[in-house]
Amino acid sequence: MEQFASGWKRHYYGKGDVVAYRLNRGAEKTVFGANVLMLVSGDAFWPTYTEGDNTGLIATDSMKNFIQRETLNFTGSDLLSYCRFLGEKFLATYPQAEGVQVKASEVPYAALPGGVGFTPGGPDRAMARVEIGRGGIVEAISGIHGFKLLRLGGSAFHGFVRDEYTTLPEMTNRPLHMWLDVEWQYAGPEAVNSDGATVAAARTSVREVFESFESGSIQQVIYQMGTALLAALPAIAEISLEAQNRTWDAVAEGGADAGVFTDPRPAYGCLGLRLRRS
């Protein structure tokens, strides 16, 4: 079920998995790709549910066409600005819509050295979510999902509760493999348009903390990441981090510096943290 910052909705509808690629050979970001979910709400759409009356209904196929065609008119490269652009244009186009939520996930392509060819980027991808009502922006969220980070040493985990259910050995220098999603809220509507600078800075900060900080737990790692992001990015008011412990299982070890590992069992540790600027 979808959630809305403006509160509970009796009904909503929309179109998801709408993919658009804007190509611009003269722009700094030549390939801009996004996967979009647009949801709309309003009393004008209620008769469709109760009576099958589609008089005021905007077809979801029209929504798909709107998203894809209007992508050409979006001149920026920031995903949150893109969501805001689509939402505001949709409300201006369809007066029967009372509110719209636009969620987008980046479909990244990185340029090859020659500048003509491209290859899929990632695995981490920028994301954004904007909810807009007739009174303006209700919620503006940015983030990066899908970090996959491997550290060969400098990660410990010991001193935890040991009882009859404990089989995990204590570790002082493990190879740490973790997945991470990061989302943040902005301090105000004026901070929403950052031309992608906030996302780029957040991506750099997460990687720098992971590489430089020796930790006693994954919880400590994500706390350091969160505090570093709040310190570096004054536009952010609140940040949420969720990590998955995907540390590999050892198959054979040849001393302290060598070993063979494999993917862990399906069960994984999930660790979350939310920090607000004081």
N, C-alpha and C positions, 0 to 999 in steps of 0.2 A: 504494500500500500504506500502511495506517495504521501509525504508530509508537507504542510504549508506553514510558513512562518506566520501568516496572517490568521491562522486558526483552522478549526475543523471545517471541512467542506461537505455539504450535503451531496454534491455531485461535482465531477470534473471529467474532462475528456481531452484527448489530444492525439498526437502522432509521435511515435518513437522510432529510433534507429534511422533517422533521416540523415544521410551522409552527403556532405557537400565538399568539394575541393575547388578552391579558388586559385587559379594560376595567374601569376603576374610576373612576366619576365623582367620588368623594370623595377620591381620592388625589392626591398631588402629581404623580406620574407617571401620568396618566390612561390612556395606551396603553402597554402593555408587550408588545413583540413579539419573537419569537425563532424562528430556524430551527435545529433541533437534530439532531445525530447522536449516537446512543447505541450503544455497542459493549460486549458482555459476553463474558466468558471463564470457563472452568471445566471440569474433567474430566467433569462430569455431561453435558456437551453432546457429548462425543467420540463416543458411539455413534450419534449422528445422521449423522456423517460416515462411519463405518466399517460400520454395519449398517442405516442407515435407521431406527433406533429413536429415536422422538421422545418417549419416556416423560417425560424431565425437561426437555424443551425448552419455553421460553417463546416463543410465536409472535411474530414481529416486528410483526404487526398489534396484538398485545396491548401491545407496547412503545409503539407509536404512541399507543394509547388511554391508556396510563399517563402518558406525557409530557403529553398535552393536558389530561387531566382533573386531574392533580396541579398543573398550572400555576395553577389556581384557588386552591390551598392555599398557594401561595408568595406571601408578603405583601410581599416586598422589591422593589427595582428594580435591583439590581446583578446583572449577568449571571453573574459568577463564583459568587456566592452561589446563584443559580438552578441552575447546573450541580451545585454541591455538594448542594443540597437534593434534586434529582432522583436523583443517584447514591446518596446515603445512604438515601433512601426505597426505592429499587429493591433495594438489598442487604438491607434489613430485610424487604422483602416476599418476596424469592425467595432462600431459603437455599442453593439449588444454585448460585447465581452466586458465583464466587470473586472477581471483580473487574469493575469497570465504568469505562468512560471516557465522559464526556459532553462534547461539544463544541457550542458554540452561537454563532451570529452574530446580532447585533442586527438587527431589522427596525424601523428608527426612524421615528417619526411626530412631527412638530413641531406645536405648537399654533398656530393662527392668532390674531390679536389679540383676537378676541371670546371665545376660550376654549372655544367649542363645536365649531368646525371644526378639522380637522387636515390636514396635507399630508405626503407622504413626506419624511423627512429624509435627511441624507447629503451627499455620497457616502460619507464615511468612516463606518465602522460598528464598534462595539465587538465584540470576540470574547472567548471564554473557553474554556478546556479544563481539565477536572479528571479525574484518574484516582484511583480509590479502591479499595483492597483491604480485606480483612477486618481488617487491622491499622491502617487509617486512610488519610489522604490520602497518595498517592504523588507526585502532581504537581499544581500549581495554576498555570495560566498565564492571564494577561489580556493584552489588547492592543487596538489599533485598526488596522483594515485599510482601505485604500482612500482615504487622503488624496490629494487632487488640489490641488496648490499652484502658484500662478502669481505670480512676482515680475517686475516690469517692468524692473528694473535692479539694479545692485549685485551682479551675479554675473559672475565672470571665469573663463576657462579658457585658460591659455597656459603656455608653457614645457615642454610635454610632448615626448616623443620624436618627432622628425621623420625619416622615411626614405622609401624608395620607395613605401611603402604609405600614406603620409599625404596626405590630401586636405582634412582639416578645417582651416579657418583659425583662427588664434589670436583669442580674443575677450576684451575687457576690460570690457564692460558689456552682457552679453546679457540678453534676457528669458528667465528660467528657468521651465520648466514641468516639474514632477516629481511622480511618484506615490510614495506611501510607505506601508509597513506597519511597525507597531511592536508588539513583544510583550515582556512582562517576566515574570520569576519573582519570587515574594515571598520575603521573608527567613524566614518561618515560617508555620505554619498559623494562628496568631493574627491574622495580617495579611490573611487571605483575605476576611473580611467587612468591606467598606469602604463599603457602601451607595452605590456608584457614585462616591464622592468621588475615588478614585485615577484612575479613567478620565477624569473631568471635568477634573482637574488636568493630566493628561498631554495631553489634547487642547488645552487652553489653552497649555501650555508649548511644544508643537510649533509651533503657529501663531505664537506670539510670537517664537521664535527665527528662524523662517523669514522673518518680516517685518523683524526688526531687524538680522540679521547679514549683513554684506557678505562674500562668500566668494570663494575662489580655486578652488573645486571643489565638486562635490556631496558628495564624501567629507568635506570640511571641514564642510559644513552638517550632515550627519547625526552627525558627531562632536560638534559643539556641541549638537545636540538631545539626544544620549545623555547627555552630561555634565550638562546642565541638568536632565534628568529624574532622574538619580541624586541630584543635589544637592537637588532640591525634594521628592523622595518617599522618605523613609527606609525605608518598607515594602518597597521594591524592592531585590532582591539582585543581579539581573542583567537586562540589557536587550539586545534584538536589534532592529536596524533594517535594513530592506531598501528601497532606493530604486530607482526606474526613471527614467532620463533621458528625458523625453518633450518636450523643448524643441522648439518649433515651428520649421518651416522658413520662412525669409523669402521672400516673393513680390515685394514692392516696398517700398522704404524711402524716406521723405520727410524726410531729415535725422535728427537724433539722437532726436527726440521722437515720430515717427509712422512707421507702417508697416503693411503687410498681411502676415499670416502664415497658414500652413496646418498641418494636422497633419503630424507627421513620418512618414517611411517606417516600415514595420512593425518593422524592427530597432530595438532600444532598448538603452541601456546599463543594466546591472544592478549595483548597488553595495551591499555588505552590511557590517555592523559589529556586533560583540558586545562589550559592556562589562560587567565585573563590579566590584562594590564591593570595594575593597581592605580 
